[in-house]
Amino acid sequence: MSERKRRPLPHDFHPPVPSFAVVSDDVALGQKLKDDQVYSGGNLSPELRWDGFPPETKSFAVTCFDPDAPTGSGFWHWVLFDIPATVTELPTGAGSGDMKGLPQGAVHARNDYGTRDFGGAAPPAGDGPHRYVFTVYAVDREKLGPEADASPAVVGFHLRFHSLARAQLIGEYEVPAAG
């Protein structure tokens, strides 16, 4: 495994918190992402559902991060927060396109594409497999604090101090080198 693959995940720098379960019909742990979750494919946010979070949870946040992007700082594909605590599932496409199924009150921050939505996997050709870390955070407040124009780093700062628990699901995607 290359050194690049040993890059830590963003929440590795946060205080430890309990975990809970997140599953998906679109993303399988350690498996290749479906074309629907690829930027040049369907570019649709995946279906996610979660349970086992602390009863005092007041909202959720969902992120997708590629720690293997050749940027020195990874790449944020999705940053969504202020999801009401009554919502425990996002349907496919809730964070993209017409955003059908996006919970009322949920806020998209800018991703590293510069848009306020889910941006699919797009690793450089020949760069090897990239991990796409989908994380659901159980949050201790209804409103996390930042505005929609916040950077992923600012949202991460707030999540560091307001996460009660975390769940993650990691898929992979690779574009082979040109022939």
C-alpha positions as CSV (number, residue, x, y, z in Angstrom):
1,M,0.0,0.0,0.0
2,S,1.4,3.4,-0.9
3,E,2.1,6.1,1.6
4,R,-0.8,8.1,0.0
5,K,-3.2,5.4,1.2
6,R,-2.1,5.9,4.8
7,R,-3.4,9.4,4.9
8,P,-5.7,9.9,8.0
9,L,-9.4,10.6,7.8
10,P,-10.5,14.1,8.8
11,H,-12.2,12.9,12.0
12,D,-9.1,11.0,13.1
13,F,-8.1,14.5,14.5
14,H,-11.3,14.9,16.4
15,P,-11.9,13.6,20.0
16,P,-13.1,10.0,20.1
17,V,-16.8,9.5,20.1
18,P,-19.0,6.4,20.0
19,S,-20.0,5.0,16.7
20,F,-23.3,3.9,15.2
21,A,-24.4,2.2,12.0
22,V,-24.7,3.6,8.5
23,V,-25.7,1.4,5.5
24,S,-26.5,2.1,1.9
25,D,-28.0,0.4,-1.1
26,D,-25.6,2.5,-3.3
27,V,-22.2,2.2,-1.4
28,A,-20.8,-1.1,-0.1
29,L,-17.9,-1.0,2.4
30,G,-14.6,-1.3,0.6
31,Q,-16.2,-1.8,-2.8
32,K,-16.2,0.2,-6.0
33,L,-18.6,3.1,-6.1
34,K,-21.5,2.7,-8.6
35,D,-21.4,4.9,-11.7
36,D,-24.2,6.9,-10.2
37,Q,-21.8,8.2,-7.6
38,V,-19.2,9.2,-10.1
39,Y,-18.9,12.8,-11.4
40,S,-18.9,11.8,-15.0
41,G,-21.6,9.2,-14.4
42,G,-24.9,9.9,-12.6
43,N,-23.3,12.3,-10.1
44,L,-26.0,11.4,-7.6
45,S,-25.6,11.4,-3.9
46,P,-26.0,7.9,-2.5
47,E,-28.8,6.5,-0.4
48,L,-27.8,6.4,3.2
49,R,-29.6,5.2,6.3
50,W,-28.5,5.1,9.9
51,D,-29.5,3.9,13.4
52,G,-28.1,3.3,16.8
53,F,-27.1,7.0,17.4
54,P,-27.4,8.5,20.9
55,P,-31.0,9.5,22.0
56,E,-29.9,13.0,22.8
57,T,-29.0,13.7,19.1
58,K,-30.6,16.9,17.9
59,S,-29.5,16.9,14.3
60,F,-27.2,15.1,11.8
61,A,-24.5,16.1,9.4
62,V,-23.3,14.1,6.4
63,T,-20.0,14.4,4.6
64,C,-18.1,12.7,1.8
65,F,-14.3,13.1,1.8
66,D,-11.5,11.7,-0.4
67,P,-8.4,11.6,1.7
68,D,-6.4,10.2,-1.3
69,A,-6.9,13.2,-3.6
70,P,-3.5,14.6,-4.8
71,T,-4.0,17.9,-3.2
72,G,-2.1,17.7,0.1
73,S,-5.4,18.2,1.9
74,G,-7.8,15.7,0.4
75,F,-11.1,16.7,-1.3
76,W,-14.5,17.4,0.1
77,H,-17.3,16.0,-2.1
78,W,-20.3,16.6,0.1
79,V,-20.9,18.7,3.2
80,L,-24.5,18.6,4.5
81,F,-25.6,19.7,8.0
82,D,-28.7,20.7,10.1
83,I,-30.5,17.5,9.1
84,P,-33.4,17.1,11.5
85,A,-33.0,14.4,14.2
86,T,-36.2,12.8,13.0
87,V,-34.5,12.0,9.6
88,T,-32.6,8.7,9.5
89,E,-32.3,8.2,5.8
90,L,-31.4,10.2,2.7
91,P,-32.7,8.7,-0.6
92,T,-30.4,8.5,-3.7
93,G,-30.1,12.0,-5.2
94,A,-31.2,13.9,-2.1
95,G,-28.0,15.9,-2.2
96,S,-27.8,16.4,-6.0
97,G,-29.8,17.4,-9.1
98,D,-33.3,18.4,-8.1
99,M,-32.5,17.4,-4.5
100,K,-35.7,15.4,-4.2
101,G,-35.8,14.0,-0.7
102,L,-33.5,16.6,0.9
103,P,-34.9,17.2,4.3
104,Q,-36.4,20.7,4.9
105,G,-33.9,22.8,6.9
106,A,-30.8,20.8,5.8
107,V,-27.9,23.1,4.7
108,H,-25.3,22.3,2.0
109,A,-22.0,24.0,2.5
110,R,-19.6,24.4,-0.4
111,N,-17.8,21.3,-1.5
112,D,-14.3,21.4,-3.1
113,Y,-15.9,21.7,-6.5
114,G,-17.3,25.0,-5.3
115,T,-20.9,23.9,-5.4
116,R,-23.5,23.4,-2.7
117,D,-24.4,19.8,-3.4
118,F,-22.9,16.3,-3.8
119,G,-20.0,16.1,-6.3
120,G,-19.2,12.6,-7.4
121,A,-15.9,10.8,-7.5
122,A,-13.4,12.0,-10.1
123,P,-9.9,10.8,-9.3
124,P,-7.2,11.5,-11.9
125,A,-6.6,8.7,-14.4
126,G,-3.8,6.4,-13.2
127,D,-3.7,7.8,-9.7
128,G,-4.8,4.4,-8.1
129,P,-7.9,3.7,-6.0
130,H,-9.3,6.6,-3.9
131,R,-11.3,6.1,-0.8
132,Y,-14.6,8.0,-0.5
133,V,-15.5,8.3,3.2
134,F,-19.2,8.9,3.8
135,T,-19.6,10.0,7.4
136,V,-22.8,10.6,9.3
137,Y,-22.4,12.7,12.5
138,A,-24.9,12.8,15.4
139,V,-24.9,16.4,16.5
140,D,-25.7,17.8,20.0
141,R,-27.6,20.9,18.6
142,E,-30.4,21.5,16.1
143,K,-28.4,24.1,14.2
144,L,-24.6,23.4,13.9
145,G,-23.7,27.1,13.5
146,P,-22.1,27.8,10.2
147,E,-23.9,29.3,7.2
148,A,-24.2,27.7,3.7
149,D,-21.2,29.7,2.5
150,A,-18.9,28.1,5.1
151,S,-15.9,26.1,3.9
152,P,-15.7,22.4,4.7
153,A,-13.0,23.3,7.2
154,V,-15.3,25.6,9.2
155,V,-18.0,22.9,9.2
156,G,-15.4,20.4,10.4
157,F,-14.4,22.8,13.2
158,H,-18.0,22.9,14.4
159,L,-18.4,19.1,14.1
160,R,-15.3,18.6,16.2
161,F,-17.0,20.3,19.2
162,H,-20.6,19.1,18.6
163,S,-20.5,15.5,17.5
164,L,-22.0,13.0,19.9
165,A,-21.2,10.0,17.7
166,R,-20.1,9.1,14.2
167,A,-20.8,6.5,11.6
168,Q,-18.8,5.9,8.4
169,L,-19.0,3.9,5.2
170,I,-16.0,3.9,2.8
171,G,-16.3,3.1,-0.9
172,E,-13.5,3.2,-3.5
173,Y,-13.2,4.4,-7.1
174,E,-10.3,4.4,-9.6
175,V,-9.9,5.6,-13.1
176,P,-7.3,3.4,-14.9
177,A,-4.4,5.1,-16.7
178,A,-4.9,5.9,-20.3
179,G,-3.8,3.0,-22.5
